Amino acid sequence: MAKHHFQTEVNRLLDILIYSLYSHREIFLRELVSNASDALDKLKILTLTDDAYKGLDFAPRIDISFDKDKALLTVSDTGIGMNDEDLVEHLGTIAKSGTREFLSRLSGDEKKDSELIGQFGVGFYSAFMVADRVEVISKKAGEEQAWRWVSDGKGEYEIDKAKREGHGTSIVLHLKEDAKEFASEWRIREIVKRYSNHIAFPIYLSYEDDKGNKKEEQVNSAQALWRRSKSELEHKDYVEFYKNISGDDEEPLFYLHIKAEGTMEYSSLLFVPRRAPFDMFSADYRPGIRLYVKRVFITEDDKELLPQYLRFLRGIIDSEDLPLNVSREMLQEHRILANIRNATVKRFLQECQRVAKEEPEKYLEFIRQYNKPLKEGLYSDFAHKDLLVDLVRFKSTSAAGYTSLAEYVERINNKEQKAIYYISGGDEAVLRNAPVLEAYKKKNVEVLIMDDEIDELIVPLIGKYKDYELKAVNTSKAEDEFINDEEKKKKAEEGKTVAEKIKKILGDEVKDVIASVRLEDSPACIVLDEFTPSLKMQELLKAMGQDALSDIKPILEINTEHPVIKRIEQADDELAKDMAHILLDQAILLAGQKPKDSVGFAKRLAKIMEKI
Ligand SMILES: Nc1ncnc2c1ncn2[C@@H]1O[C@H](COP(=O)(O)OP(=O)(O)OP(=O)(O)O)[C@@H](O)[C@H]1O
């Protein structure tokens, strides 16, 4: 008998599962059934594609049995099975980074943590929530020797030779005193119905009826839900299926069931989780789409099944036209799959459009979770640009919450307005209080608040929306279209002397100082050349090592009507120097950035305060 120690992380996981999480214990059965189903899938594809397995006697099924008196519960499958090496590798260590992530995200709140189990699929180990001893008897398909793995979940496990009729795996749970309720026909029926009804293989339950007769009955519907016609299916069927494949305890926000017939024959079933998956913004996120070919499971970790920006979707794609033995490497280049992918994306984005129109509240929830990935789509999925442009949302000075570009255009009530105005390059609060907005506010012109980092990247890609160009208000070029040239000239003329005075003082620190036609209450603001990235973007680019950017200098726009500017105009050289520097620094601060020389800024401020 060979003794082994669990990897440290397994021990931690087991401790948590055994001692902390009680509220959702019943999901252990879902996890074991799902593993059994995976094992059947793996063998099924081998029997269809690999000559070595073609002659194998394969009757795929999952069996659940229990013994009330001995407090035993067994889940068996006729799947691929495991040999001794597999047992060590799969049931003694944690190979998936997801599980490590799970451990690091535990909050101590039992309900939340137990929901995480589903999301991360810590799978097999959840058996220890209800059992104080677990035996795994397994025989790998194509091998002679069977093996037995046994553990009480306390640091060690043993592996030994064993006997088993056919290939597959049996998991025997020695139920804890307080978990004996699970050795019950009705409890098992109920849990299987709730979580595993649509597992594609039959699940049989063995039990004794009232008269003590042994019975065996299939307890799940075992149909590929996505192949059934939409009219046959109810909302609850979809919800159950979603919970099953995603491990999410909440209902999906919405879903889409596509059944395409004709030149391309496929079914897709896509679910939008109510809350964004925890790893949505991590590079090694777990993809949520399973690929089937003629109802045979092929893969679930291919990141190319849908474009990356739709990585939050959960669901399946089942093709009738792909060959069963399609290799993973080939998948990405497969024309049929590319067509399915394209059609599916289009249908999904159209569905989003429908939700936006018909169920605005739901769409708002969707946007709260997925606005950013959709914006990524604008950046990466040119083919669906037109749909995506209408789906993304922005904050605005004129509407609470989020607004679409279409809504903005509808609100334009001034014939002279030729552009959609926006301000970008900082936090929402900074942008909303930006001095350049003053004139727009006064004239009732709406400005979009683009506070997502990605906004700056996508605006140039949108370019124009319905003949309206997107224009940043914090660039020197975005002079207000509502102020005529005469007025501009007059202002520039009036402000010339003081602008030159300030420019002389600031020298190299600014590109230019100009009299503003847009400022109302503030003395000055920073603007940039039309094609210069915002200060915020510059900061980001610099952090990424783009040094050339350090030469970009801001343009200082001054409000010549403002008392501060008038004071500078009249001040002696020394006072004017301090005031001009402070003027620039406070404009930089208002743009959400730090002054270049914060010590100098503080000293000058103190010096001036002394004089008051
Ligand atoms: N019934 C089984 N038959 C064959 N292999 C199994 C069985 N149960 C578990 N395994 C093996 O043990 C591994 C670990 O299982 P576990 O449930 O912990 O995670 P997982 O199934 O890989 O992940 P997830 O639960 O997220 O799908 C599986 O990947 C599989 O290789």
PDBQT file of the ligand as one rigid body, heavy atoms in Angstrom, charges set to zero:
ROOT
HETATM    1  N1  LIG A 701     -15.033  10.167 -12.642  1.00  0.00    +0.000 N 
HETATM    2  C1  LIG A 701     -13.843  10.468 -13.139  1.00  0.00    +0.000 A 
HETATM    3  N2  LIG A 701     -13.310   9.771 -14.159  1.00  0.00    +0.000 NA
HETATM    4  C2  LIG A 701     -12.106  10.069 -14.677  1.00  0.00    +0.000 A 
HETATM    5  N3  LIG A 701     -11.344  11.086 -14.255  1.00  0.00    +0.000 NA
HETATM    6  C3  LIG A 701     -11.808  11.815 -13.236  1.00  0.00    +0.000 A 
HETATM    7  C4  LIG A 701     -13.068  11.566 -12.618  1.00  0.00    +0.000 A 
HETATM    8  N4  LIG A 701     -13.243  12.475 -11.626  1.00  0.00    +0.000 NA
HETATM    9  C5  LIG A 701     -12.155  13.261 -11.638  1.00  0.00    +0.000 A 
HETATM   10  N5  LIG A 701     -11.293  12.888 -12.600  1.00  0.00    +0.000 N 
HETATM   11  C6  LIG A 701      -9.992  13.497 -12.926  1.00  0.00    +0.000 C 
HETATM   12  O1  LIG A 701      -9.602  14.305 -11.865  1.00  0.00    +0.000 OA
HETATM   13  C7  LIG A 701      -9.390  15.636 -12.304  1.00  0.00    +0.000 C 
HETATM   14  C8  LIG A 701      -9.716  16.624 -11.213  1.00  0.00    +0.000 C 
HETATM   15  O2  LIG A 701     -11.089  16.663 -11.008  1.00  0.00    +0.000 OA
HETATM   16  P1  LIG A 701     -11.766  17.932 -10.391  1.00  0.00    +0.000 P 
HETATM   17  O3  LIG A 701     -13.217  17.707 -10.287  1.00  0.00    +0.000 OA
HETATM   18  O4  LIG A 701     -11.076  18.273  -9.128  1.00  0.00    +0.000 OA
HETATM   19  O5  LIG A 701     -11.455  19.062 -11.422  1.00  0.00    +0.000 OA
HETATM   20  P2  LIG A 701     -11.909  19.181 -12.948  1.00  0.00    +0.000 P 
HETATM   21  O6  LIG A 701     -13.019  18.242 -13.224  1.00  0.00    +0.000 OA
HETATM   22  O7  LIG A 701     -10.693  19.110 -13.794  1.00  0.00    +0.000 OA
HETATM   23  O8  LIG A 701     -12.413  20.655 -12.984  1.00  0.00    +0.000 OA
HETATM   24  P3  LIG A 701     -13.896  21.150 -13.077  1.00  0.00    +0.000 P 
HETATM   25  O9  LIG A 701     -14.600  20.503 -11.931  1.00  0.00    +0.000 OA
HETATM   26  O10 LIG A 701     -13.748  22.603 -12.960  1.00  0.00    +0.000 OA
HETATM   27  O11 LIG A 701     -14.380  20.683 -14.419  1.00  0.00    +0.000 OA
HETATM   28  C9  LIG A 701     -10.225  15.768 -13.557  1.00  0.00    +0.000 C 
HETATM   29  O12 LIG A 701      -9.722  16.743 -14.420  1.00  0.00    +0.000 OA
HETATM   30  C10 LIG A 701     -10.111  14.365 -14.154  1.00  0.00    +0.000 C 
HETATM   31  O13 LIG A 701      -8.910  14.253 -14.892  1.00  0.00    +0.000 OA
ENDROOT
TORSDOF 0
